Amino acid sequence: MAEPRRTGRSLEVLRAEAAEEISMIVEHRSRQGEDPWEFMPTLPTVDEQVVLILRADAVELDAAIGQRSAQWSMHPASGQGTRLGEEYHRLRRIALQHPELTPAVWKLMGALPEAG
């Protein structure tokens, strides 16, 4: 299990953490004998990694809190009623909390499987 993260971190700190995580992934995969020219294009950008970090934190928080308030889940922007409603809501919340990450959030939302 990953170590718990502190809330309220600045975007600068989050980006530094994300860059460090990506560096560790590159080192690990390189040591496993993978060709960096092959796997580098598949790695997330620093901002995408920040979104993934924040998403993991949100998943843990949601699990700890349990069900969200009925008011929130009925809001039209919540994604309620779709198979990926909870995931949509988590990513949207990240974009609202960190507007600088909005392009990365939208890119990751586009990577979600279709809810059909």
C-alpha positions as CSV (number, residue, x, y, z in Angstrom):
1,M,0.0,0.0,0.0
2,A,1.3,3.5,-0.9
3,E,2.2,5.8,1.9
4,P,-0.6,8.3,2.8
5,R,-0.3,11.6,1.2
6,R,-0.8,14.9,2.9
7,T,-3.7,17.1,1.7
8,G,-3.3,20.7,0.8
9,R,0.0,20.3,-1.1
10,S,0.8,23.1,-3.6
11,L,0.8,22.3,-7.3
12,E,4.5,22.9,-7.3
13,V,5.0,20.2,-4.7
14,L,2.6,17.8,-6.5
15,R,4.5,18.3,-9.8
16,A,7.8,17.6,-8.0
17,E,6.3,14.4,-6.6
18,A,5.0,13.4,-10.0
19,A,8.3,14.0,-11.7
20,E,10.0,11.9,-9.1
21,E,7.5,9.0,-9.6
22,I,8.0,9.2,-13.4
23,S,11.8,9.1,-12.9
24,M,11.4,6.0,-10.7
25,I,9.2,4.3,-13.3
26,V,11.8,5.1,-16.0
27,E,14.7,3.8,-13.9
28,H,12.8,0.6,-12.9
29,R,11.7,-0.2,-16.5
30,S,15.2,0.5,-17.8
31,R,16.7,-1.8,-15.2
32,Q,14.2,-4.5,-16.3
33,G,15.7,-4.3,-19.8
34,E,13.0,-2.4,-21.5
35,D,14.1,0.1,-24.3
36,P,13.3,3.7,-23.2
37,W,12.6,4.6,-26.8
38,E,9.7,2.1,-26.7
39,F,8.1,3.0,-23.4
40,M,8.7,6.7,-22.9
41,P,5.9,7.8,-25.2
42,T,3.5,5.7,-23.1
43,L,4.3,7.4,-19.9
44,P,2.1,10.2,-18.5
45,T,3.2,13.8,-18.6
46,V,4.0,15.4,-15.2
47,D,0.6,17.1,-15.1
48,E,-1.1,13.8,-16.0
49,Q,0.8,12.0,-13.2
50,V,-0.3,14.8,-10.8
51,V,-3.9,14.1,-11.8
52,L,-3.4,10.4,-11.3
53,I,-1.9,11.1,-7.8
54,L,-4.8,13.3,-6.9
55,R,-7.3,10.7,-8.3
56,A,-5.7,8.0,-6.1
57,D,-6.1,10.3,-3.1
58,A,-9.7,10.9,-4.0
59,V,-10.4,7.2,-4.3
60,E,-9.0,6.6,-0.9
61,L,-10.9,9.5,0.6
62,D,-14.2,8.3,-1.1
63,A,-13.7,4.9,0.3
64,A,-13.1,6.2,3.8
65,I,-16.1,8.5,3.7
66,G,-18.4,6.1,2.0
67,Q,-21.4,7.2,0.0
68,R,-21.4,10.8,-1.1
69,S,-24.3,13.1,-0.1
70,A,-27.4,12.5,-2.1
71,Q,-27.4,16.2,-3.1
72,W,-24.0,15.9,-4.8
73,S,-24.9,12.7,-6.6
74,M,-28.1,14.1,-8.1
75,H,-26.3,17.2,-9.5
76,P,-26.4,17.2,-13.3
77,A,-22.6,17.7,-13.5
78,S,-21.9,14.7,-11.3
79,G,-22.1,12.2,-14.1
80,Q,-24.7,10.3,-12.1
81,G,-26.4,7.6,-14.2
82,T,-23.4,6.7,-16.3
83,R,-21.2,3.8,-15.7
84,L,-18.2,6.0,-15.1
85,G,-20.0,8.7,-13.1
86,E,-17.9,8.4,-10.0
87,E,-14.7,8.6,-12.1
88,Y,-15.9,11.6,-14.0
89,H,-16.8,13.3,-10.8
90,R,-13.3,12.7,-9.3
91,L,-11.5,14.0,-12.4
92,R,-13.8,17.0,-12.6
93,R,-13.2,17.8,-9.0
94,I,-9.4,17.8,-9.6
95,A,-9.8,20.2,-12.5
96,L,-11.9,22.5,-10.3
97,Q,-9.4,22.4,-7.5
98,H,-6.3,22.8,-9.8
99,P,-7.3,24.8,-12.9
100,E,-3.8,24.5,-14.3
101,L,-4.4,20.7,-14.6
102,T,-7.6,21.0,-16.7
103,P,-5.9,20.0,-20.0
104,A,-4.5,16.9,-18.4
105,V,-7.8,16.1,-16.8
106,W,-9.6,16.4,-20.1
107,K,-7.0,14.2,-21.8
108,L,-7.5,11.5,-19.1
109,M,-11.3,11.8,-19.3
110,G,-11.0,11.2,-23.0
111,A,-9.0,8.0,-22.2
112,L,-11.9,6.6,-20.2
113,P,-13.7,3.7,-21.9
114,E,-17.1,4.6,-23.4
115,A,-20.0,4.2,-21.0
116,G,-22.1,2.5,-23.6
